[in-house]
Amino acid sequence: MKQLLLVTFTFFYLTTFSQEKKQLQFFQTDWGRNISWDAFCEKTKASGYDGLETWFPSDKKSQEELKAALNKYGLKVGFLNGTNKSLPFEESLKAYTEHFKTLISWKPAYINCHTGSDFFTFEQNRAFIDAANNIAKENNIPVYHETHRGRFSYNLPDTKKYVQKIPDLKLTLDISHWMVVHESLLQNQDNELEEIIDRSHHIHARIGHAEGPQVNDPEAPEWKKAVDRHLDIWENIIRKKWKTRDVFTITTEFGPADYMPTLPYTRMPVADQWKANIYMMRTLKERLKIE
């Protein structure tokens, strides 16, 4: 009897402890930022974020200001790296690979890549993926490849080919791109999505729809079906990953004008980008019962 009670208590303790450790870490996009790094980081921290996601600043002054603001407000950083499609393949691959050295020196939480091109061959795109994955292993920093229009991962069927042939390919799932590419919410493609879900290690939380990569306001009732579809997919990914790791990272990535729909002639955004991103963070926390 005592042994049974001990086993039961141990199971309860381990289960409870494991559940308590599960976390979501949220990163705010700096896309459209028009204030100083200090002001942006202060606002990001006050809004409840763990970090921010950004392209590496091009000038030294901005780099110094970013580093100071991250330290001041205790924020993590996730960097973006991308294939320059305007360069010849070999030059682009060299620049892409070299840039990792700079990003890694900052010890980011992760690096999210806009990898390759939809006009490159499979082998050309694979060269970018392999270079990034090797750097990730050598430096023990997560490197993910975002599902994104214009890249190797611009649609579901083609991305599956890469997933099936590259075992260590890890994705950032921004499924809003695929909603518009496939002109649907992919309602009948759950089986096709299984491999993608298994390979998704980071999420870009933006709501797309059959006619565009970003709804005007995720709180508007007319978008409920699209929001629920995205949430179902994201929850599936997060709960699967929580079985093997305690922390899952998410970037809220509603964009500014003109990615955000605007009024004609004025280019005034029809909704508040910051508010939309906060809504996505709070909705995911509520959905997954994260305080």
N, C-alpha and C positions, 0 to 999 in steps of 0.2 A: 504493500500500500504506500509506504514511504517512497519507494522507488518510483511508483506511478506518479505520485504528487510532485516529486522532484523533476521528472521528465516533463510533466505538464507545465510546471512553473518555468522550467528552462525554455521550453518552446514558446511560451507566452512572452517571456522576457526578450528572447532573441527576435521574435516577430515584431514586438512593439518597438524595440530599440531600432530594428532595421527600418521600420516605417518612419520613425521619428527622424532618421538621418536623411531621408530622401529630400532632395532640394531641387528647386529651379533657380537658376541664376539668369537674371534678365539684363540684356545689354540694349542701350538706346542707340539708334542710328544718329549720326551727326549730319546726315544728308539734309542739305538745305540750311545748315547752321549759318546764322548771320550775326552772332554775338561772339564775344571773346571766349577763349577756351576756359578761362576761370568762371565766367558767368554760365557757360554751358554746363560745365561739370558741377557747379553748385546746384543748378536747376535739375540736372540728372540725378544727383544724390538725393535731393529733397523730394523727388518724385518716387523714390523707392527702388531705383536701379542699382545693380551691382557693378555695372561697368558701361562702357560705350564701345561701339564699333565704328571704325573709320579707316579711310585710306591714309597712309603715312604722309604727314605734312611735307611739302616740297621745299620749304625754306627753314633754315636753322632756327630763326627766332620763333617761328610757330612750333617747331619741335620742342624747344625749351619750354615754351608756355604750356604746351600739352602735358609734358612730363611733370611740370610743377603743379598743374591743376589736378592731375591724376593722384599725385602724392598727397596734396592738400586735402582732397575730399575722399581719399581711400577707395578709389575706383579702379577696377580692372580694365584692361583694354583688349579688344579683339581687332586684329588688323585685316585689311583686305589686300589681296595681291591679284594682279590680272595679266592676262596675255594681251599684249599690244598687237591688235590685228592689222594695224597699218604698216607694221614692219615685215620684212621677209621672215620666213619661218625660223631660220637659224638665229638671226639677230633677236627675234622676239623671244625665243627659248632661252638664249643667254641672258637677256635683260630680266626675264621672269625669274630665272634661277638665282641670279646675282642679288636681286632685291630681297630674297629671303634672308640673306645675311644681315641686312639692316633690321628687318622686322624681328628676327630671332634675338638680336642683341637687347631688345626691350623686354624679353621674356613675357610675351603676350599670353593671355588665357587660351587663345587659339588663333589660327590664321584661316580666313575664309577666302577661297580663290574663285575668280571668274576665269575659268580655265579653257584654253583652246578656242576653237571657232567652229561654227556649223559648216564652214567651207573648207576646213582642213580634212585630211584623210584620217582614218582611224589611227594609223601609226603615228602621224604627226601629233594628234591630240594625246595619244598615249605617252608620247615623249614628255609632254608637260606634266601629265599625271604622275608618271614614274619619277620625274625629277623632284616634284613636290613631296611625294610619299617617302623618297629616300631621305630628304632633308628632315621630314617629320621624325623618322626613326633615329637618325643621327643625333637629333637635338631634344628628343622626348617632348616635343610640342605638337599638339593636335593640328593637323592641316586637313581642311575639308574642301570639297569641290561643290560649288553651288549649282543647283539646277536653275538654268538661266537661259533666256532667249539669246540667240546669237552665239552660244557656246556649244561645246560638245554635247552638253546635257539639255539641249533646247526642247526635247520632247521625251515622252515616256518610252516608246519603243527603242529609240536609239540609245538612251541612257541604260536601258537594260542590257544591251549588247556589251557596253563597257563594264557594267557591274559583273556580268557573267564571266568576262575574260580577265578582269583585274581584281583578284581576291582582296587586296588591301585598299581598294577604293572606298573612301569614306565621304559621304555626301552631306552638304547643307541642303536641306529640303526647303526650297521656296516654291511651293506648289502653285502659288498664284500665277506663275509664268505658264505652267502647263494648262491651267484652266482656260486661258485665252488661246493658247496654241491649239488645243484640242476642241475649243469651242464647246466646252461642257464642264460640269463639276466632277467629271470622271466617276459618275455614280455607278456605272456598270463595269468598272475596271479594278475592283478590289483585288482580284486574283493577280492582275498584272502589277499592282502596286506592292505586293507582298515583299518582293526582293528589294525594292526601293526603300520601303519602311525599315527593313532589317539593316540596310546600309546607311540610314540617316542618323547622324550624330549631333546635328545642330539644326535649329529651325529658324527660318525667317518668317515671323508672324505678320503676314499681310494677307488681306482677303482679296482674292481675285474673282473673276466671274467669266462667263462664256464670251463676253465681248470686251474684256479689258483686264489688266493685271492688278487693278486697284479699285475697289468700290469707293464711292464718294464719302460715305460715313458708315462705319461698321455697326453703329448703334441704330441706324435707320431700319424700321421693321421690314422694308421691302428686300433687305439683304439677309434676312434671318436664315434662309435656306443655305445660302453660300457660307455664312459664318459657321453654321452648325456642321456643314460638310468639312470645312477646314479643321474645326475643333475635334471632330471625330478622328480624323487622320493624325493630327498632332498628338492627341491623347494616346492613341495606339502606339505611336513611336516612343513617347516618353515612358509609358508603363513598361514597354519591352526593355528599354535601356535601363530602367531602374532595377531590373532583375540582376544586372551585372555591375552597375555603378550607382553611386549615391547622388551625383550632381548632373543635371542636364542643363545645357545652356540654350538660351533663346534670344534672338534679336527682334525687337519690335521694329518693323521697317515700312510703315506707311511713309510715302514720300511727299515732297512739297510740290508746288506748281512747277511744271505742268504735268507731272505725274499725277498729282492731285488734280481732279477736274476743276476747271476755272470758269468764271463767267466771261462771256464774249466781250471783247473790246477792252475790258479792264484787267484781265488776267488775275482777278481776285479769286483765291481758293474758295470753293464752296463749303469747305469744312475745315476744322482745326487739326493740323497734322499731329501736333503734340498730344492733343486730347484723344485722337484716334489710337495713338500708340499706347498711351496710358490705359485706355479701355481694353486693348488686347492683353496687356500685362495683367490687369485685374481680373479679366474674364478667365484667363488661364489659371490664375491662382485659385479662383473660386471653383473652377471646374475640377481641379486636381487637389483641392482642399489643402492649399499651401497658405500659411499665414503671411 
